[in-house]
Amino acid sequence: MPPPPRREPDVTKPGRPALFLDRDGVVNFDHGYVHKIENFDFLPGIFDLARFAAQELRWPIVVATNQAGIARGYYDEAAYETLTRWMRDRFSAEGAPLARVYHCPYHPTAGIGAYRQDHAWRKPRPGMFLAAQAELGLDLCASALIGDMPTDIEAGHAAGVGLLIKLPPAGAGQTRPPASGIAYQSAADLRQALALLRQATSR
Ligand SMILES: [Mg+2]
């Protein structure tokens, strides 16, 4: 049976905001191409932040992650899915289940075979955020994003996410600033990111 036609977001109803999280460098320490549970170290404060979003704001939490390690053949989709199931269970056990986890397994130049694609989901493109908007009925302008890479901030900006919070890259991150002309806030760590989110949502 063919899949049902994809529903367009209902623009007549105001959507709800979401909290978007990058994975490596935000949820967990970025050791570089993390794909095993034993190398997945949650960053301090991630569950406090997630509980605030889920329980106090009642916002869905969406993880959006580039996974070029799949494109490069460092690990496969099955390994990624195993790790993702475990990660989702941990968030649920902490009282902050993840509404969606999106990943982009493609890379425009380093991808092997079908994984060599300049894909609309690869940040700094906004594809994963737009997919979340359509599936969850989100108000992106009222939403918040936390990322550690300039490309996270640029992708959030391209999608029209209202509050962009940048952490310093933890691990193998890029150090260039996001493209000029993008308004974002910097946080030294997840505790500060939570304070910024609290402040922005208390008005
Ligand atoms: Mg990252």
Residues whose N, C-alpha, C, O or C-beta is under 5 A from the ligand:
A	BS01	MG	D22 R23 D24 G25 D148 M149
